[in-house]
Amino acid sequence: MEHKKKVKAISVETFVFLAIFLGGFIWLGSIMGVGMMFKTMMATAHDLLLQTSFFIMAMAVLAGAISALLSEFGVIALVNKIFAPLMKPIWGLPGAGVTGAVATYLSDNPAIIPFASDKTFTQYFKKYQVPALCNLGTSFGMGLIVTTFMVSQGDEYIAPALIGNLAAIIGSIVSVRLMLIQTKRYYGSSANEQYETLDTDGVEDQNEFRYIRTGNLFQRVLDALLEGGKNGVEMGLAIIPGILIVCTFVMMLTFGPGENGYTGAAYEGVKLLPLLGSKLQFILEPMFGFKSAEAIAVPITSLGAVGAAISLIPELIKTGKVSANDIAVFTAMGMCWSGYLSTHIGMMDALKARELAGKAILSHTIGGIVAGIVAHFIFMIFI
């Protein structure tokens, strides 16, 4: 029962929830027909499972294997060495922070938590800097998966995906810097105290050594590939519920009826998000360059689950709703936000700074929007 509290069995929220839950289904059913609504729901979830979820899982397995191999032979340690000097002047964090950023880029947001609970890592941080690790890690969560997925949609999306990565980095700087302003103010006079102090021998050399697997070269390569691939399977399984649940309803709120009306086929819906998007098009087009109102569905979904968000993209490409510019923006916002609304509370709790969760969410919302705007303008200038 971790992270749960005891409340009355039946309360006001029970009836509010029922009103919203039943009202939503009644509204959808009144437009699509109850039978067609459920048939479309099942067909969409089934197609997403077969065509998207397993595709993302396959990429996660390959990406996990590659990342484990890079770690085994010191490439990640090399990246850490190269980029560590940039952390303090740009992000305002110690050089050790780049290790957490790389870890989340290769996996997901919570990958930074084990670092934050390791005293040999946190000893380099001041008290006010540790909560900002949540924003730093989230800015790069599932970055490799998102980038690989975008590139796999076609050669013309390679440059936009790379632009999106650059924009996500800029968004992360904005998010972390805004968060540091808040944490420094929150901790006041104790902000500059060291978070951890250790006297353990060898701690200062933690960046000079790494652990490797036992065995000869072939065994190490094989073990790294298989263990990394196994981690990819676990990640792929973990994001399936988000894809099927979130994306099914987003699809039904994004697309309209088929050529012959509502038939119960996959990806039919009521076009609510495009309607909302069209009302905001005067803002969305100059900010992000979206030419289609349907494109707003991707960043909205990224708020809760980036795995679900990227699974919307193949259908949007197929129907001609998105452009290369949109892919750059999707990559930037998807990677920078990476489902932060569903992970920030838990991550801030793990960092022992839950009271700052609201400030972290606000800072990261701004960072993601900046990432999308920057991606659009970089694309316009260079492409």
Protein Blocks (a to p, Z undefined) as FASTA:
>chain_A
ZZiacddfbdfklmmmmmmmmmmmmmmmmmnopklmmmmmmmmmmmmmmmmmmmmmmmmm
mmmmmmmmmmmnommmmmmmmmmmmmmmmnopafklmmmmmmmmmmcfklmmmmmmpmkl
mmmpcfklmmmmmmmmmmmgoklmmmmmmmmnojklmmmmmmmmmmmmmmmmmmmmmmmm
mmmmmnmmmmmpcfbdcfbehklmmmmpccddeddfklmmmmmmmmmmmmmmmmmmmmmm
mmmmmmmmmmmmmmccdfkopehiahiaehlmmmmmmmmmmmmmmmnopabfklmmmmmm
mmmomklmmmmmmmmmmnopacfklmmmmmmmmmmnnomlmmmmmmmmmnopmkmmmmmm
mmmmmmmmmmmmmmmmmmmmmZZ
